[in-house]
Amino acid sequence: MAELVASPLINGRSYGWGDIVVNVGALPVTGITAIKYEEEQEKEDVYGAGRRPVARGYGRIKASASITLSVETVMALTGSAREGQLNRMAPFTITVLYQPESGPIIKDVLMNCEFKKQSRDWKEGDMKKEVELELLVSHIEWNR
């Protein structure tokens, strides 16, 4: 059986937040403070004779994502959205590039993204604001 061996250090540096570049559509987004994306596949054991599984069934793959942006970035996106509603924007791609000073460049692409809703949440004393926006994503192209 092949063994996966990773070097303990790649030029002494690990990927970090400062290495991430995010594009929404074709535009780089600088007001981003967080991004989360994942895919999950339905899987279940299939039973036949005996007490142990005899096979495994595989179902749908479901992608999910969210992006957290500064309120200024949200306002700019809203200005380009139809009738000022983010949830009415046409589907777009989000490209996440991990660009360290050294080591391989990794590119993940979130396909056919749409904002699910638009909201604001302010309270007294706020001097900056971050807005988390949930996304509808068809699929993710990993390390493309």
C-alpha positions in Angstrom: 0.0 0.0 0.0 1.4 3.4 -0.9 2.2 5.7 1.9 1.5 9.4 1.8 4.6 11.2 3.1 4.5 14.9 3.7 7.5 17.0 4.2 7.5 18.6 7.7 8.2 22.0 6.3 7.8 23.5 2.8 10.4 26.2 2.9 9.5 26.7 6.6 6.1 28.3 5.9 2.4 27.3 6.2 -0.6 28.6 4.4 -2.3 31.4 6.3 -5.1 34.0 5.9 -2.6 36.5 4.4 -2.0 34.0 1.5 -5.7 33.9 0.4 -7.0 36.0 -2.5 -10.8 35.8 -3.2 -12.5 36.9 -6.4 -16.3 37.2 -6.7 -16.9 36.8 -10.4 -14.0 38.6 -11.9 -13.5 41.2 -9.2 -11.0 40.8 -6.3 -12.6 41.3 -2.9 -10.5 43.1 -0.3 -13.3 43.6 2.3 -13.5 39.9 3.1 -12.8 38.7 6.7 -13.9 35.1 6.4 -14.9 32.4 4.0 -16.1 28.9 4.7 -16.9 26.2 2.1 -17.4 22.5 2.2 -18.9 19.5 0.4 -20.6 16.5 1.9 -21.6 13.3 0.2 -24.5 11.0 1.3 -23.1 7.6 2.2 -24.6 4.6 3.8 -23.8 0.9 4.4 -25.9 -1.6 2.5 -26.7 -4.8 4.4 -27.4 -8.3 3.0 -26.6 -11.7 4.5 -25.0 -11.5 8.0 -24.5 -8.7 10.4 -21.9 -6.7 8.5 -22.3 -4.4 5.5 -21.9 -6.1 2.1 -21.6 -2.9 0.1 -21.8 0.9 0.4 -24.3 3.2 -1.3 -23.3 6.7 -2.4 -25.8 9.5 -2.9 -25.9 13.2 -3.6 -23.0 15.6 -3.1 -24.1 18.8 -1.4 -21.9 21.9 -1.3 -22.4 24.8 1.2 -20.6 28.1 1.7 -20.6 31.4 3.5 -18.6 34.6 3.1 -18.1 37.4 5.6 -17.6 40.8 4.2 -17.2 44.3 5.5 -20.4 46.4 5.3 -18.7 48.7 2.8 -18.1 45.7 0.5 -21.7 44.6 0.9 -22.9 48.1 0.0 -20.7 48.1 -3.1 -22.1 44.7 -4.2 -25.6 45.8 -3.5 -25.1 48.8 -5.8 -24.4 46.4 -8.7 -27.3 44.0 -7.8 -30.6 44.1 -9.6 -33.0 46.4 -7.6 -30.3 46.6 -4.9 -31.0 43.0 -3.7 -28.0 40.6 -3.4 -30.3 37.6 -3.5 -31.4 38.6 -7.0 -27.9 38.7 -8.5 -27.1 36.4 -11.3 -25.1 33.3 -10.4 -21.3 33.9 -10.1 -18.2 32.0 -9.3 -15.9 32.6 -6.3 -12.3 31.7 -6.8 -10.1 31.2 -3.7 -6.4 31.3 -4.3 -3.9 30.3 -1.7 -0.7 32.1 -2.8 2.1 31.6 -0.3 5.5 33.2 -0.9 6.8 29.8 -1.5 5.2 26.4 -2.2 2.4 25.4 -4.6 -0.5 27.7 -5.5 -3.9 26.1 -4.7 -7.0 27.2 -6.4 -10.5 26.3 -5.3 -13.5 27.4 -7.3 -17.1 27.7 -5.9 -19.4 27.3 -8.8 -22.8 28.9 -9.6 -22.9 30.9 -6.3 -25.9 32.9 -5.3 -26.6 34.9 -2.1 -29.5 33.3 -0.2 -30.5 36.5 1.6 -29.6 40.0 2.5 -29.6 41.4 6.0 -28.2 44.1 8.3 -27.5 43.9 12.0 -26.3 47.1 13.8 -26.1 47.9 17.5 -25.1 51.0 19.5 -21.3 51.4 19.7 -20.5 49.6 16.4 -17.6 51.3 14.7 -17.2 48.6 12.0 -19.5 46.0 10.7 -19.0 42.5 9.2 -21.9 40.8 7.4 -22.0 37.0 7.0 -23.8 36.0 3.8 -24.9 32.4 3.2 -24.4 31.1 -0.3 -26.1 28.6 -2.5 -23.4 26.7 -4.4 -23.8 24.0 -7.0 -20.4 22.4 -6.5 -16.8 23.1 -5.7 -13.8 22.4 -7.9 -11.1 21.5 -5.5 -7.4 22.3 -6.3 -8.2 23.1 -9.9 
